[in-house]
Each structure stands twice: as structure tokens, then as C-alpha cells.
């Protein structure tokens, strides 16, 4: 069997140093659509180094996104065909606000392996800290089609009960035609997001937007619309990737707001509100 769950879970964590500076943060913010209008004081907090604060989802690309999903799939006990791999979900826990520049230690391991019958699910965990202590914990949930069925733990369900009632806020965010080309400069060079021929081979009519770009666009919308632009209020953020986004489309972001959390549903307007992000929640102060 290509996945040896016991071996993967027992493998020694991989540890390495990551660094970033204000240019990496600014590039990430531009990659998720910040800076429009360019002179808006609220947008300058994302784009101007003298005012810069860091959107927490930057954690997914800090250090150029290393080791990323591909790195996790090279761990002991994991031998899979990348064509069968889907990024199923992402969760992030913030321990402290992320500085605009830093050097930190990233520790990566397989935190869980679940048997879903027709697929296996790996939880790739990255824990990052610096001299001041823990900074963040990232979990990527990776579906590997055709690799389940060995009788292992099915794991928890990622599905949440639907939010009750009408959303408290609905905002729309246009995805520029060049959004994926800009976002990939933060470290995800998968040609699926840039090369039309590669995208067709993968089964898409044209290149698609990175799921983690949609993830960042959505968190920025919540921070700007509901949290007064204060990135330090975010405590955690989790989502399930439910569908693709094509550059040039419009995201409709529905928000159900409570004092300590906001539930979200994100869809593609031009495709009859096709789901994009589901089971999405931001916990905050």
C-alpha cells in the first residue's frame, strides 16, 4: 500500500529555518487583492511598509510556503501519485501576531492519517515559532483519491451545521485576471494556476486560482468588514475547499457574525453561486 499510516505518524518531524521581510508580506497582500484603491488609508495598512500589518493568512506562504503540500507528501510512509492529490482544507491557529519581518523555526510532520474508504486524508501540520515562543500552527488537509480502504480510523467530520438565518453581511470581491500570476510569486509555482495547456490536461477549461488565495481574500474581507481592520483580533481560521475559482470571476462572501466568531460561505457569482469555500469559520476577539 502506498501509504503506511504507522510509518508516517512515527516519522521524525522535519525542522528548518524560514525567513520573511516586509517585501514578502506586501507581495502576499497584493496577491490577494489588497491595494485597491491604491491611496485608501485602509489599504495602505497592507501595502505601505511604514504602516504595515500582517494578515494572519500570510502564515500559509511565510518562507515561500515551504515545505508546502508537496514537501509533506515526501515524508516517510507516503508514496502517492500527485495527480490524485487534492487540497481539501486548511486551518490556522495564531499564537501571537505575525511580525512584518522575522526568522523562525518551522517543524513539519504528519499529524494524522484517516481512511475515508475511497480516499485517504493526511493532516500535514506545520508549527512555527521564534525566540519569543510559538507564532502559529498550520494544518493542511490533503485528500488522496484511491488510497483508502485499509480499515483505519475515519477521523472527524469536517462538515459543520449550516449557519442559521440570513447572513449579517454580504460582500463581493472581484478576482483580477492576473491574480493567480501574482499570487504564485509568493511560492506556489504549480503550473495549474498559470499554464492553459497544463490546466486542460488536469481537467479544467483554463488555469484556476489557488485555493489559498481565495482563503486569503476571504479573511481580508472579514477583517476589513467586521473587525475594524485589526488583524490582531484573529485567533483561528479554518475552511474546506468546496470548488474552484477562475481568475476574472467575482467571489460572494456571506458572513454570519457573532461576538467571538464569524461563519462564512463563499461562492462564485458568475457560476450561479457555485460553492467555493464551505464549513468556514474565523474565531476572533
N, C-alpha and C positions, 0 to 999 in steps of 0.2 A: 504494500500500500504506500503511495507517495507521501502520505502524512503519517508520521509516527508521533502521536499525541504525547506519549510519555517522554519521548526523547526531546521533543520541542519544549515541553514545560520544564524539563530538568536542565536544559542548556544554560550555561553561564551567561549572564547578561553581557551585552556589549556596551562599553563605555568609551566616550570620546569627547573632545572639546569642540564647542561651537562658539562662533563669534558673530556679532552683527553690529552695525552702526546706524546712524540716522539715515544714511542713503538707502539702506536695505528697508528700513521702516517706511520711508517716503515712497519708494518704488512699490512696495506692497500696497500701500494705501491707494496709489494711483491705479494699481492693477485691479482693485475692487471698486473703482469708480469715484474715488474722492477727488476733490478739486474742481467741482462744478457747482456754482460759478467760481472761477479761479480766485476772485478777490473777496469772497464771502468769509467773514471772520470765523464762522463755524467750520468752514472747510480748511482754512489756514491752520487749524489745530492739527490737521492730518498731513499737511504739505509743506509747512514752513518750519525750518529747523529751530528757529528761536522760540516757537510756540508748541513744539511737537509733543503730542502724547500718543501712546501706542494702543491701537485697538487690540484687545486680547487675542483675537484670532490670528494675529501675526505669529503666534506660537507655532502654527502649523507650517510655517516656512522659515523660521529663525534658523540660521546656519545653513541657508539654501535648502531647507526641507530635509536635511539628512537625518537618519538614513532613509526615511520615507517608506512607502509600501514595498517597493522593490527590495530595499535592504532587508526588511523584515522577512521577506519570502526566501531569503538566502540563509536563514537561521537553521541550525541542526534539526533534522527531522522533518524539514519542509522541502519537498521537491515537487513543484507543480508547474503546469503549463500556464504562462501568463495570459494566454487567450481565454482562459476560464476564470480569470480573476475579476471580481467586481468590488469596488469600494462601497460597502453597504451602509456605513455610518461613521460618525465622528463625535467624540465627546472631549471636552476640555474642562479641566478644573484649575482655577487660578489660586495660587497661594499668596502671591504678592503682585502689585502692579509691575508690568514689564518695563524695564528701563529702555530709553531710546538707543542706548549702546551698551554692549555687555559682552562678557566672556563667561561661559557656563559649561558645566559638565552634563552631558546627556547620557542617560542609561536606558538601553533598549532591551526589551525581552518579549517573549510570547507569554501573555498573562493568562490566556485561556484558549482552549480548543474545543469547539462544540460540534456535535454531529446532528445536522438537520435532516438527515435522511438522504436527500438528493444533493446535498451540498455540505461542505464543512465551513465553519466560521472560525477564523482566527482573530483574537484580540491582540493587536500589536501595541504595547504600552511604551511610551517614552516619558521618563521622569527627568526633569531639568532643574538644576539648582546651581547657585553660585556661592561666593564666600559668605553671603548673607543668609543662606538657607535655601529651602525649596522655592522655586518660581512657579512651575506649572507641571501638570500631568496631562498628557495627550493619549487617548485611546482611539485607534483606528480599527473598525470592524470590517474584516475582509471576508467576502463570500468567495468560495472556490467551488464552482459548479462541478458536479460529478464525483466529488471526493468524500461524500458522506457514506453512511450505511455500515459503520463498523460497530455500532451498538454503544457509542459513547454518550456522555451527558449532552442533552439537547440544549441546555443553557436557558437563561431567562428570555422572555419575550420582550422585544424592543417596542412593541406596539402600546400606545397609550390610549386611554378612553378619549373620544373626541371632545374638544372644548365645548362648553355649554353656551348657548345663546349666540347672538351676533357679536362679531369682533368689536373691540373698543376702538381700534384704529385700523385703517387700510391704507397702505402707501404703495406706490408703484415706482419701480426703478428700471430705467432703460439700460440695456446692456449694449454697449457700443460694438460696432462691427469688429474693431481691433482689440476688444477686451481680452480675449484669450491670448493673443500675441503678446500683449503687455504683461499679463499675469504670469505667463510661463517664464519670464525673465527672473522671477523670484525663486526658480529652482525646479519646477516640474516641466521637463522638456519632452514629455510624451508627444509624439507627432500626431496623435489622435486629435490634439487641440489646435493643429496648425496646417497639416498636410491633407488636402482634399482626397487624394488617392488613398492614403492610409486610412482615412475615415471611412471611405466606401468599402474597403476590404474588411473593416471592423463592423460593417453593417449600418453605418449612418450616412445620411444623404450629404452631409458636409461636416467639417470639424465642429466639435461640441465644446462648450465652456467647461472648465474644470469644476468639479463638484465643490471643491474647497474655495473656489472663487465665489460661487453662489453663497456658500457658508459665510464668507466674509462680508459680502454685500448685505446679507440679511442681518448680521449682528450690528453692522454700522447703522442700518435703518432703525433698529431697536434703540441703540444708544442715542441717536440723534432725535428720534421722535418721542421717546418715553423717559429717558434717563438724563435729560438735560445736557447731553453731550459729554457726560462724565464717564470715561472708560473705566475708572477705578471702582465703579459700582457693580461691575460684572463679577460674579462669583463662579459660575459654571455655564456651559453651553453645550447642548447635545442635539444631534439630528440624525435622521435616517434619510439617505438619498433615495428618492422615490421616482425620479425621472430625469431626463436630460434637459439642458438649456442650450439653444443655439445663439451665438452672437448675433445681435440685432434685434432680439426679442425683448419683451418687457416682462419683468417679474412683478407679480401682485403678491404683496406680503400682508397677510392678515394677522392681527395681534390681539390676543386676549390678555389683558393686563391685570395683575394683582400686586399687592404691596411687595412681595418678595420673589415673584416670578412672572414671566410672560410666556404664554403659549403661542406658537406660531404655525401657520400653514403657508407655504409658498407655491405659487403656480405660474405657468407660462400663459400670459394673456392671449397671445395670438393663436394658441392651440386649444381654445375652449377651456382655459384654466386647467390644463393638464398638470397634475401634481409634480412638483419638483423636490421640495423638502417636506417631510412628514414627521410626526412624533417629535416635534422640535420644541425645546424649552430653554429659556435663559433664566437662570437664577441670579438675583441681584439684591442689593440693598435699596 
